[in-house]
């Protein structure tokens, strides 16, 4: 879905630290596209009873390519061109927990 970028390429472009989750560092449009890709891939793997890593990888790639084509057809912004949020989901969750602990009920 990222025009040939690997997970490592995406993490590097986004400036993520080692083992930092890519999905936690996406805005809503990018996250929605990725969750849709993941969901559609899972459904196809189950529906077509696809077995083996190579076949699953090919399915994953083709679903991502199809979603990318839909984004382009609808005039959307390609995932690699979307901005990375300033704060990750984990950072926001951590801040919200800290705020919650400091409140007096």
C-alpha positions as CSV (number, residue, x, y, z in Angstrom):
1,X,0.0,0.0,0.0
2,X,3.1,2.2,0.4
3,X,4.3,2.0,-3.2
4,X,6.9,-0.6,-2.4
5,X,8.0,0.6,1.0
6,X,8.7,-2.0,3.6
7,X,7.7,-1.7,7.3
8,X,11.3,-0.7,8.0
9,X,11.2,2.0,5.3
10,X,8.0,3.4,6.7
11,X,9.4,3.4,10.3
12,X,12.5,5.2,9.1
13,X,10.5,7.8,7.1
14,X,8.3,8.5,10.1
15,X,11.4,8.8,12.3
16,X,10.2,6.0,14.7
17,X,12.4,4.4,17.3
18,X,13.3,0.7,17.2
19,X,10.2,-1.4,17.9
20,X,7.9,1.6,18.0
21,X,4.5,0.6,16.4
22,X,3.8,2.1,13.0
23,X,0.1,1.9,13.5
24,X,0.4,4.0,16.7
25,X,2.0,6.8,14.6
26,X,-0.6,7.4,12.0
27,X,-3.3,10.0,11.6
28,X,-6.9,8.8,11.1
29,X,-6.9,8.6,7.3
30,X,-3.8,6.5,7.2
31,X,-4.9,4.3,10.1
32,X,-8.3,3.7,8.5
33,X,-6.7,2.7,5.2
34,X,-4.4,0.3,7.0
35,X,-7.1,-1.2,9.1
36,X,-9.2,-1.7,6.0
37,X,-6.3,-3.4,4.3
38,X,-5.7,-5.7,7.3
39,X,-9.4,-6.6,7.5
40,X,-9.7,-7.2,3.8
41,X,-6.6,-9.4,3.7
42,X,-7.8,-11.4,6.7
43,X,-11.2,-12.0,5.1
44,X,-9.6,-13.1,1.8
45,X,-7.2,-15.4,3.5
46,X,-10.1,-17.1,5.3
47,X,-12.5,-17.1,2.4
48,X,-10.0,-18.5,-0.1
49,X,-8.4,-20.8,2.5
50,X,-5.0,-19.4,1.6
51,X,-2.1,-21.2,3.3
52,X,1.6,-20.5,3.5
53,X,3.6,-17.4,4.0
54,X,4.3,-16.7,0.4
55,X,0.7,-16.9,-0.6
56,X,-0.4,-14.8,2.3
57,X,2.3,-12.2,1.5
58,X,1.0,-12.1,-2.1
59,X,-2.5,-11.7,-1.0
60,X,-1.5,-8.9,1.4
61,X,0.4,-7.1,-1.3
62,X,-2.5,-7.4,-3.8
63,X,-5.1,-6.1,-1.3
64,X,-2.8,-3.2,-0.5
65,X,-2.3,-2.4,-4.2
66,X,-6.1,-2.5,-4.7
67,X,-6.7,-0.1,-1.8
68,X,-4.0,2.2,-3.1
69,X,-5.7,2.3,-6.5
70,X,-9.0,3.2,-4.9
71,X,-7.3,6.1,-3.0
72,X,-5.8,7.4,-6.2
73,X,-9.0,7.0,-8.2
74,X,-10.9,9.0,-5.6
75,X,-8.3,11.8,-5.5
76,X,-7.1,10.9,-2.0
77,X,-3.6,11.4,-0.6
78,X,-1.3,8.5,-0.8
79,X,-0.4,7.0,2.6
80,X,3.3,7.9,2.3
81,X,2.3,11.5,1.7
82,X,0.1,11.8,4.8
83,X,1.7,13.6,7.8
84,X,2.8,11.7,10.9
85,X,1.1,13.0,14.0
86,X,3.3,14.9,16.5
87,X,2.3,12.4,19.2
88,X,1.9,8.7,19.0
89,X,-1.2,7.0,20.3
90,X,0.9,5.6,23.2
91,X,2.1,9.1,24.2
92,X,-1.5,10.4,24.1
93,X,-2.7,7.4,26.3
94,X,0.1,8.0,28.7
95,X,-0.7,11.7,29.0
96,X,-4.4,11.0,29.6
97,X,-3.5,8.5,32.3
98,X,-1.3,11.0,34.1
99,X,-4.0,13.7,33.9
100,X,-6.5,11.2,35.2
101,X,-4.4,10.3,38.2
102,X,-3.9,14.0,39.1
103,X,-7.6,14.7,39.2
104,X,-9.3,15.0,42.6
105,X,-12.9,13.6,42.6
